[in-house]
Amino acid sequence: MHLLINIDVPDLPAAEALYTQAFGLSAGRRFGDGGVELLGAQAPIYLLQNAAGSIAAADMPRDYTRHWTPVHLDVVVDSLEPALDRALRAGLMQETDIRDANWGRIVRLADPWGHGWCLLQFVNRGYDEIAT
């Protein structure tokens, strides 16, 4: 299986700037004015420009205020504090304090378009610390 990540945004240039600055990604292919491929993660991320209010699915309009969805993206980093500082300077918003767990550390963020993100710093064996 080959995984592609697609993220709807209402402002493609602003989203490209935010994600490249926050996560060290680089722009790859462009798809006219409607999309850009971001490279540097294990799977390519495609930013797709879609206006707020346009139909997303099941006749539901897109809403870019902060929303909950069962899908979010985790970014694994070597050191949490510098990565958090870079993400905040780029425009993400911190939603929780940094939390320690036996597998590592986590902080929850949101981008300006309502999407949830987490920064993770693994310690020891990472998720293998809690895997059964």
N, C-alpha and C positions, 0 to 999 in steps of 0.2 A: 504494500500500500504506500502511496505517496500522498502526504498530507500538505494541503495548501491552507493558509489562514487568510480569510477575507474580513476586512473591517470597514464598515460603512462610516463615512465621515461627511459632514456638510461643507468642509473647507479643506480641499486637498493640499494646497501649499502649506497651510498651517499644520496639518496633521503630519505631512512629510517632515517638516522642520522639527516638530516636537519629538517624533519617534526616532529620528536619526540622532538628535542631540541627546535624548534621554537614554537610549539603549545602544548607541554606537553602531546603528545600522547604516547601510548605504543604499542609495537609489540605484535600481537596476533599470529594467525596461519601463518605458512609459506607454500608456495606452490612450493616446490622444489627451484630451483634457479630463478624462473620466477616471483614470486610474494610474497607479504607480506601484511597481514591485520594489519591496525593500528586502535587501539581502544582508546576511550576517548572522541570522539565527539558524537553527537546525532545519527549519522549514521556511520557505519564502512567505512574506507577509504582503498581501495585496490591499492597498488602500483604494477604496472605491468611493468616488464622490456621488452622494445621493442627498438631495435636498431634504431638510426637515419637512414633514408633512407628506412626502411622497409615500406611496404604498409600499410597505415592506413585505408583509405576508398576511394571508387571510384577511385582506381588506383592512389591516391595521397600519396606520400611518407611522412613519419614522418619527421618533422623539429623542432628541439628543440631550435631554436633561438626565441627571444621574438616575440610573435604573438598575434593577437587579435582574440578572439572568443566570441560569445555571451554568453558563460558560464564561470563564474569564481566562486571562493569560497569566502564567507565572514566568518570571524572568529570573533565572538562576545566576547569581553573581558571586564573585570571589570574596568581596568585602561589602557588607550592607551599607554602612554609613556613606562612603563616597558615592555609591550607586544611588542611594536615596537623595543625596544632595544634588547630583546631576539630574535626576528625574524631576525634582522640585524646581530647579532652575529652568528646566525645559518647559515646564507648565503643568505637570501632573500635580494632583492634590493629595496630600497624605490624609488617610481616613482613620488610621489606627496608630497607636504607639508600636514600636518594635517589640515583638513578642518572642521570647525564647522558648524552644521546645527541645526535646531530647534528640531530634533529628537536625536541628539548626535554628535559624532565626527567620522571621517573616515580618513584613510590613505591607499593609493594604493601601492601594492608591486608586485614584480615578483620573481619567483623562478629561479634558474639557467637553467631550462629547458623550459622557456618561458611562463609558466602558470601564469595567473593573480590571485592575492589574495588581499583581503581587510581586514583590521582590523577595527572593529566597536566598539565604546563605546556608548551604549545607555544612554540617560538621560531622566528624567521624565518618560514619557510613551513610549519611544522608537518610533518605527514606528507608533504607535497609535497617535502620535502628528500630523501626516500628513494623516492618513487614513480617508477616507470619508465613 
